[in-house]
Amino acid sequence: MRLLFVSHSLPPDGRPLANVGGMQRVAQKLHESLDAKAADTDALDYESLLLRSAWRTLHAKVP
């Protein structure tokens, strides 16, 4: 099974968790749970990918 979970947050500089809302909290908990499960068993192969973008290039990555 492949699972794609996309969430976004546009926090102020130097405060990455300042505007974390419901979906970002769900994404964070999902990541923590899957990472822990993968560490405990060989039945789950888990990879995560975090994409970040600067404010000046955000328009190029977000329609």
SVG drawing of the C-alpha trace seen along z (x, -y; Angstrom):
<svg xmlns="http://www.w3.org/2000/svg" viewBox="-8 -37 22 45">
<polyline fill="none" stroke="black" stroke-width="0.4" points="0.0,0.0 1.2,-3.5 0.0,-6.4 0.4,-10.0 -0.4,-12.6 0.1,-16.3 -0.2,-19.1 1.1,-22.6 2.1,-25.3 3.3,-28.8 4.8,-29.8 6.5,-33.0 10.3,-33.1 12.0,-31.4 8.8,-29.9 8.1,-26.7 5.3,-25.5 3.6,-28.9 0.6,-28.3 0.3,-24.5 -3.4,-23.6 -5.5,-20.5 -4.2,-18.9 -0.6,-19.7 -1.0,-18.0 -2.6,-15.0 0.3,-14.8 2.8,-15.1 1.1,-12.3 0.8,-10.1 4.5,-10.5 5.4,-9.7 3.2,-6.6 4.3,-5.2 8.0,-5.8 7.6,-4.1 5.8,-1.1 8.4,-0.7 11.2,-0.7 9.4,2.1 8.7,4.5 10.0,5.5 6.4,5.7 6.3,2.0 8.7,0.0 8.3,-3.7 9.8,-6.6 9.0,-10.3 9.7,-13.2 9.6,-16.8 9.5,-19.6 10.2,-23.1 10.1,-26.3 11.1,-29.9 8.5,-32.6 10.1,-34.1 9.7,-30.9 6.4,-29.6 4.4,-30.8 6.5,-28.5 5.6,-25.4 2.0,-26.1 -0.6,-26.9"/>
</svg>
